[in-house]
């Protein structure tokens, strides 16, 4: 309601504003529709604490895990809840660990909160480890941790040759 008043007020002050306003609002809605997947962040998919998943999870969106996952996870943003246990590799742009992870963690931004319990290696671009977090493994910084060494189960290699780690 408040924005309608503001939209109406500038129109009479500028003589040519009435004609361009209609195409601009049409273009703005068209731009939002066309770029919605890249700009608008949808709510994360949540796996509740009473849920156990056996198998890999792959999404271009955000995931919040509160239950147990026995398998690899690939997402844009992954939040491991305090009640969660993940046994497998995690690959995401942003990873927030509040619960337990047994396996490799690969992310551009990785944060281990005070309640985190991680047993495995972490490959990251940036990392934050809060006081009280338990971590057992190695930490390696890479400029692009998502590109190098992607798990073959989640994404087939793009002709990288015989690299083995």
Secondary structure as GFF3:
##gff-version 3
##sequence-region A 1 165
A	DSSP	alpha_helix	2	13	.	.	.	ID=ss1
A	DSSP	alpha_helix	17	39	.	.	.	ID=ss2
A	DSSP	beta_strand	45	47	.	.	.	ID=ss3
A	DSSP	beta_strand	52	54	.	.	.	ID=ss4
A	DSSP	beta_strand	57	58	.	.	.	ID=ss5
A	DSSP	beta_strand	62	65	.	.	.	ID=ss6
A	DSSP	beta_strand	68	70	.	.	.	ID=ss7
A	DSSP	beta_strand	73	80	.	.	.	ID=ss8
A	DSSP	beta_strand	85	87	.	.	.	ID=ss9
A	DSSP	beta_strand	90	97	.	.	.	ID=ss10
A	DSSP	beta_strand	100	102	.	.	.	ID=ss11
A	DSSP	beta_strand	105	112	.	.	.	ID=ss12
A	DSSP	beta_strand	117	119	.	.	.	ID=ss13
A	DSSP	beta_strand	122	129	.	.	.	ID=ss14
A	DSSP	beta_strand	134	136	.	.	.	ID=ss15
A	DSSP	beta_strand	139	141	.	.	.	ID=ss16
###
